């Protein structure tokens, strides 16, 4: 490396050091240390521990419960990402017009996002009360049977999905509103001249031109879904019978209920790899459906 290249390298290093130092201390180092702990039998309390190699990973992949948790994680991710995006786009299209009070409606829809998830979950736990909750009262209006919600292994996960989607729709709407304002109006006017219907304009003009926003939301919402914890802890604590236990909740139980940090960090490592793989798949697939011009 020449002297000029050395000078450029150190200049770049100085400029990025304000970001590189905290990233190294609070992200890279904890990740590497967590990876190291996953190969040990540390119980979170003892000052010493032994290296056990891949035993924690082999125990996980040999346990049928782990695959059930993995299925719950995919179920939760798919059940929140797509409905949140569709709901956000629906309300964005609905409110992307100038009429009296539209900003008030936007603020109301966005307000769940700025409300702490714990507070939201507590309120929804009252709504889903089997005997006196609002949800079962609404079902009774349509002569439908009351549901146990949090007490049912069938309905506990849909209940969490409803809460999560309700909280995120307004956030997705804000991004879609901004994307819709950037779609050239001339395209709609040309399509109307050719006799295109509202649905045809939505499919052939709006959705392709806002695809970068859809891609951004898909990635962020997927990562957020894989890290969901608060609503699960408040509403079901992973139950009943583990029907709402996801990978992150399994990590919490292994680490802070069973004090098995080796297995817990193995779960965390798998979760990081899973997030990276799903993000990579999305980036590869995005080349086919995301249009930047």
C-alpha positions as CSV (number, residue, x, y, z in Angstrom):
1,X,0.0,0.0,0.0
2,X,1.5,3.4,-1.1
3,X,1.9,6.3,1.3
4,X,-1.0,8.1,-0.4
5,X,-3.3,5.1,0.0
6,X,-2.2,4.9,3.7
7,X,-3.2,8.5,4.2
8,X,-6.6,8.0,2.5
9,X,-7.2,4.9,4.6
10,X,-6.5,6.6,7.9
11,X,-8.5,9.7,6.8
12,X,-11.5,7.5,6.1
13,X,-11.0,5.7,9.5
14,X,-11.0,9.0,11.4
15,X,-14.2,10.1,9.7
16,X,-16.1,6.8,10.4
17,X,-14.7,6.3,13.9
18,X,-17.6,8.2,15.6
19,X,-19.9,5.5,14.3
20,X,-17.5,2.6,14.3
21,X,-16.5,2.8,18.0
22,X,-20.1,2.6,19.4
23,X,-21.0,-0.1,16.8
24,X,-18.0,-2.1,17.9
25,X,-18.7,-1.7,21.6
26,X,-22.4,-2.2,21.6
27,X,-23.1,-4.4,18.6
28,X,-20.1,-6.3,17.2
29,X,-18.6,-7.3,20.5
30,X,-21.9,-8.4,22.2
31,X,-22.7,-10.4,19.1
32,X,-19.3,-12.2,19.1
33,X,-19.5,-12.7,22.9
34,X,-23.0,-14.1,22.6
35,X,-21.8,-16.5,19.9
36,X,-19.0,-17.6,22.2
37,X,-21.5,-18.2,25.1
38,X,-23.7,-20.4,22.9
39,X,-20.9,-23.0,22.9
40,X,-20.8,-23.1,26.7
41,X,-23.0,-24.4,29.5
42,X,-23.1,-21.2,31.4
43,X,-26.1,-20.9,33.8
44,X,-26.0,-17.1,34.2
45,X,-25.0,-17.4,37.9
46,X,-21.8,-19.4,38.1
47,X,-18.5,-17.6,37.7
48,X,-17.1,-20.5,35.6
49,X,-18.5,-22.6,32.7
50,X,-17.3,-25.3,30.3
51,X,-17.1,-25.3,26.6
52,X,-19.6,-27.8,25.2
53,X,-19.1,-27.3,21.5
54,X,-22.3,-27.6,19.4
55,X,-24.3,-29.4,22.1
56,X,-26.7,-26.5,22.6
57,X,-27.4,-26.3,18.9
58,X,-27.8,-30.1,18.6
59,X,-30.2,-30.2,21.6
60,X,-32.3,-27.5,19.9
61,X,-32.5,-29.1,16.5
62,X,-33.2,-32.5,18.1
63,X,-36.2,-31.1,20.1
64,X,-39.6,-31.2,18.4
65,X,-40.7,-28.2,20.5
66,X,-38.0,-26.1,18.7
67,X,-39.7,-26.7,15.3
68,X,-43.1,-25.8,16.8
69,X,-41.6,-22.5,18.0
70,X,-40.1,-22.0,14.6
71,X,-43.5,-22.5,13.0
72,X,-45.1,-20.1,15.5
73,X,-42.4,-17.5,14.5
74,X,-43.2,-17.9,10.8
75,X,-46.9,-17.8,11.5
76,X,-46.6,-14.6,13.5
77,X,-44.3,-13.0,10.9
78,X,-46.5,-13.8,7.9
79,X,-49.6,-13.0,9.8
80,X,-48.5,-9.5,10.7
81,X,-46.3,-8.2,7.8
82,X,-48.8,-8.7,4.9
83,X,-51.9,-7.5,6.7
84,X,-50.1,-4.5,8.1
85,X,-48.9,-3.5,4.6
86,X,-52.3,-4.1,3.0
87,X,-54.1,-2.2,5.8
88,X,-51.6,0.7,5.6
89,X,-52.0,1.0,1.8
90,X,-55.8,0.8,2.1
91,X,-56.0,3.7,4.6
92,X,-53.3,5.7,2.6
93,X,-55.3,5.4,-0.6
94,X,-58.5,6.4,1.3
95,X,-56.9,9.4,3.0
96,X,-54.7,10.6,0.1
97,X,-57.4,13.2,-0.7
98,X,-58.0,16.7,0.5
99,X,-61.2,16.7,2.5
100,X,-62.2,18.1,5.9
101,X,-60.6,16.2,8.8
102,X,-58.4,13.9,6.8
103,X,-55.3,15.0,8.9
104,X,-57.3,14.2,12.1
105,X,-58.1,10.7,10.8
106,X,-54.4,10.2,9.9
107,X,-53.4,11.2,13.4
108,X,-55.9,8.8,15.0
109,X,-54.7,5.9,12.8
110,X,-51.1,6.7,13.6
111,X,-51.6,7.1,17.4
112,X,-51.3,3.4,18.2
113,X,-47.8,3.4,16.9
114,X,-46.6,6.0,19.4
115,X,-48.3,4.3,22.3
116,X,-46.1,1.9,24.2
117,X,-46.8,-1.8,23.3
118,X,-47.2,-2.7,26.9
119,X,-50.0,-0.2,27.4
120,X,-51.7,-1.3,24.1
121,X,-51.5,-4.9,25.1
122,X,-53.0,-4.3,28.6
123,X,-56.0,-2.5,27.0
124,X,-56.5,-5.2,24.4
125,X,-56.3,-7.9,27.2
126,X,-59.4,-6.2,28.6
127,X,-61.1,-6.2,25.1
128,X,-60.4,-9.9,24.7
129,X,-61.8,-10.9,28.2
130,X,-63.9,-14.0,27.5
131,X,-66.9,-12.9,29.7
132,X,-67.1,-9.1,29.7
133,X,-64.7,-8.1,26.8
134,X,-65.7,-6.0,23.9
135,X,-64.6,-8.6,21.3
136,X,-67.0,-11.3,22.5
137,X,-69.8,-8.7,22.8
138,X,-69.3,-7.8,19.1
139,X,-69.4,-11.5,18.2
140,X,-72.6,-11.9,20.1
141,X,-74.2,-9.1,18.0
142,X,-73.7,-11.4,15.0
143,X,-75.0,-14.5,16.9
144,X,-71.5,-16.0,16.9
145,X,-70.2,-18.1,19.9
146,X,-67.9,-16.5,22.5
147,X,-64.2,-17.3,22.2
148,X,-61.7,-17.9,25.0
149,X,-59.0,-15.9,23.1
150,X,-55.9,-16.0,25.4
151,X,-57.1,-19.3,26.9
152,X,-57.4,-21.1,23.6
153,X,-54.4,-22.6,21.8
154,X,-56.3,-21.9,18.5
155,X,-57.3,-18.3,19.0
156,X,-54.4,-17.0,21.2
157,X,-52.1,-16.3,18.2
158,X,-54.8,-14.7,16.1
159,X,-55.5,-12.4,19.0
160,X,-51.8,-11.3,19.1
161,X,-51.9,-10.8,15.4
162,X,-54.9,-8.5,15.6
163,X,-53.2,-6.4,18.3
164,X,-49.9,-6.2,16.3
165,X,-51.5,-5.4,13.0
166,X,-53.7,-2.7,14.6
167,X,-50.7,-1.1,16.1
168,X,-48.7,-1.1,12.9
169,X,-51.2,-0.1,10.2
170,X,-51.0,3.6,10.9
171,X,-47.2,3.5,10.8
172,X,-47.3,1.8,7.4
173,X,-50.0,4.3,6.2
174,X,-47.7,7.3,6.8
175,X,-45.0,5.8,4.5
176,X,-47.6,4.9,1.8
177,X,-49.1,8.4,2.0
178,X,-45.7,9.9,1.3
179,X,-45.1,7.5,-1.6
180,X,-48.5,8.2,-3.1
181,X,-47.8,11.9,-3.2
182,X,-44.7,11.2,-5.4
183,X,-46.6,9.3,-8.1
184,X,-46.9,11.7,-11.1
185,X,-50.5,12.8,-11.7
186,X,-49.9,12.9,-15.4
187,X,-49.9,9.1,-15.4
188,X,-53.3,8.9,-13.9
189,X,-54.6,11.6,-16.3
190,X,-53.3,9.6,-19.3
191,X,-54.8,6.4,-18.0
192,X,-58.2,8.1,-17.5
193,X,-58.0,9.4,-21.0
194,X,-57.6,5.8,-22.2
195,X,-60.6,4.7,-20.1
196,X,-58.7,2.9,-17.3
197,X,-60.7,2.0,-14.2
198,X,-59.8,2.8,-10.6
199,X,-58.7,-0.7,-10.0
200,X,-56.6,-0.8,-13.2
201,X,-54.8,2.4,-12.2
202,X,-54.1,0.9,-8.8
203,X,-52.7,-2.3,-10.2
204,X,-50.7,-0.9,-13.2
205,X,-49.6,2.5,-11.9
206,X,-49.9,3.0,-8.1
207,X,-48.6,-0.4,-6.8
208,X,-45.5,-0.6,-9.2
209,X,-44.5,3.0,-8.5
210,X,-44.7,2.7,-4.7
211,X,-42.9,-0.7,-4.7
212,X,-39.7,0.7,-3.1
213,X,-41.8,1.8,-0.1
214,X,-43.5,-1.7,-0.1
215,X,-40.1,-3.3,-0.1
216,X,-38.8,-1.1,2.7
217,X,-41.9,-1.8,4.8
218,X,-41.7,-5.6,4.1
219,X,-38.1,-5.7,5.4
220,X,-38.6,-3.5,8.5
221,X,-41.9,-5.2,9.5
222,X,-40.4,-8.6,9.1
223,X,-37.4,-7.7,11.4
224,X,-39.9,-6.1,13.8
225,X,-42.1,-9.3,13.8
226,X,-39.1,-11.5,14.5
227,X,-38.3,-9.3,17.5
228,X,-41.8,-9.2,18.9
229,X,-42.0,-9.8,22.6
230,X,-44.0,-7.2,24.7
231,X,-47.4,-8.1,23.4
232,X,-46.7,-11.9,23.8
233,X,-45.5,-11.4,27.3
234,X,-48.5,-9.3,28.3
235,X,-51.3,-11.2,26.5
236,X,-50.3,-14.9,26.7
237,X,-46.8,-15.4,28.2
238,X,-46.1,-17.7,25.3
239,X,-49.2,-19.9,26.1
240,X,-51.5,-21.6,26.2
241,X,-49.4,-24.8,25.9
242,X,-46.7,-22.9,24.0
243,X,-49.0,-22.0,21.1
244,X,-47.7,-18.4,21.0
245,X,-44.1,-19.1,21.9
246,X,-41.8,-17.6,19.3
247,X,-38.0,-17.7,19.0
248,X,-37.5,-14.5,20.9
249,X,-39.8,-15.7,23.6
250,X,-38.0,-19.0,23.8
251,X,-34.7,-17.1,24.2
252,X,-36.3,-15.1,27.1
253,X,-37.5,-18.3,28.8
254,X,-34.2,-20.1,28.4
255,X,-32.2,-17.2,29.6
256,X,-34.2,-15.7,32.5
257,X,-36.6,-18.5,33.6
258,X,-34.4,-21.5,33.2
259,X,-31.0,-19.7,33.5
260,X,-29.6,-21.7,30.6
261,X,-27.6,-19.0,28.8
262,X,-25.8,-21.4,26.5
263,X,-29.1,-22.6,25.0
264,X,-30.5,-19.0,25.1
265,X,-27.6,-17.5,23.1
266,X,-27.8,-20.4,20.6
267,X,-31.5,-19.5,20.0
268,X,-30.4,-15.8,19.6
269,X,-27.7,-16.8,17.1
270,X,-30.3,-18.9,15.1
271,X,-32.6,-15.9,15.2
272,X,-30.0,-13.6,13.8
273,X,-29.1,-16.0,11.0
274,X,-32.8,-16.5,10.2
275,X,-33.3,-12.7,10.0
276,X,-30.3,-12.4,7.7
277,X,-31.5,-15.2,5.5
278,X,-35.0,-13.9,5.2
279,X,-33.7,-10.4,4.4
280,X,-31.4,-11.8,1.8
281,X,-34.3,-13.6,0.2
282,X,-36.3,-10.4,0.1
283,X,-33.5,-8.5,-1.5
284,X,-33.1,-11.1,-4.2
285,X,-36.8,-11.3,-4.9
286,X,-37.0,-7.5,-4.9
287,X,-35.1,-7.4,-8.1
288,X,-38.2,-8.8,-9.8
289,X,-40.9,-6.6,-8.4
290,X,-39.4,-3.4,-7.1
291,X,-39.3,-0.5,-9.6
292,X,-37.1,2.5,-8.8
293,X,-38.1,4.6,-11.8
